[in-house]
Amino acid sequence: MKNEINNKKMTVINGGHFSDLEGFYNEVSELFMKDEDWKVGTLDGFDDILYGVDSDIIWKDSQKSREDLGFDLTKEFYENKIRIGKPFNVELIQQKLDDLIDGKGQTLFEILVEIIESHQNIKLILD
């Protein structure tokens, strides 16, 4: 008996393979863009590649990723963008940073999960 829920392909993001956003981008580039000559390097870029994905995604070691891509890394992510300035919208990023510090903002992990879940053709399973 097959153990498939449906006939969809399964893709595994392995949280054990990375501990920061750059590592996450490398992981998903390997999974979804093996034959491409560019790699994912932004949240928007990650969102864009998912439009062509017809696969359920299992995120193994998601709890590790939740911690790795959590408050501290997210705070650093926003602070770096503010330090760089243009082309980033510093006011918007400052607001996101303030929300994060106030406990109302999303961590990078939560943002990535939201991006995946916004694609109706993908079912995300956090493992």
N, C-alpha and C positions, 0 to 999 in steps of 0.2 A: 504494500500500500504506500502510495506516495505521501510524503509529509508536507505537500505544498498546500498553502491556503488557497492560492489561485495560481494561474499560469504566469504571473508576472515574474520578471527577473528580480533577484535580490542583490542588493549592493551593500557591502559592509564598510562603514566608516569605523576604523579601529582607533578608539581614543588612546590606546596604549602606544600608538605610533607617533604621537605628538603631544606637546605640552604648551603650545602657544598658537597664536593666530596664523603665523607664517607656516608652521608645521601643519595646521589644519588645511591651509590652502594647498600645500604640497600633496597632502593625502587625497583631497578631492580632485586635484588636477590629475593625479595618477589614476584615479578610479574612473573619472568621466571624460578625460581628455588625452588619453594615451597617445593618440595619433596626431594631436595638434602641436603646433610649434610655439604656443604661448601657454602661460599658466595663469590660474586664478590668482589675483593679488588684491582684490577689494571685495567688500560685502556685495556691492552691486554686480561685480563680475561673477561672484558665486551665484547670486540670484539668476543672472542671465543664463549660465550654463544649465541650470535646472529646467529651463523651458524645453530642452531637448531630451530630458530624461524620462523614460517610461519604466520605472523600476521602483520597487519598495526599498526603503533604506533602513538597515539595522545599524544603529550607532552603538557599537560595543564599547564597554568601559565608559558609558556616558556619564556616570557619576564622577569619574576622574576628570573628564572634560568639563563637567559643570564646575568643578573646583579650579581646574587649570585656567579656564576661560571665564573666570568669575570676577568678583569685585576688583581685586588688585590689578589684574591685567586690563580690565575694561577702563579703570581709572587712568592707567598709564597710556592706553590707546587714545583716550580723549585728550589727555595732557599733551601728548606728542603732536596731535593735530592742531591744538591751540598754539603750541610753540612754533610750529611751521607757519601757521597763518594761511595766507592765500595759497591755493585756491579754495581752502576750506572755509565754510561759514562759521567763523569763530563764535559768534553770538549763539547760534543754534547748538554748537558743540558744547559751549559753556553751560547752556541750559541742560543738556543731556548729562553733563558731568555733575551739575548741581543736583539734578533729580536722582542720579545714582547715589551720591553721597547722602541725600535725604532718605534713601531707601525706597524711592519711587521709580527709579530707572531700571532699565534692563541691562543685564550683563551681556557680554559678547555671546556666551553660550545661549542665552535666551533669545538673542537676536537671530543667531544662526538657526535655532529650532523654529522660530517664527517664519524665517525665510523659507525653510523646507516645507513647513506646513501650509504655506500660502499657495503651494503648487498642488492643485487638486488631483493630478495624475500620480502623485507620490504619497505613499503611506510611510510615515516615520515610526519606527519602533525603537524606543530607548531601552537599551539592554544593560 
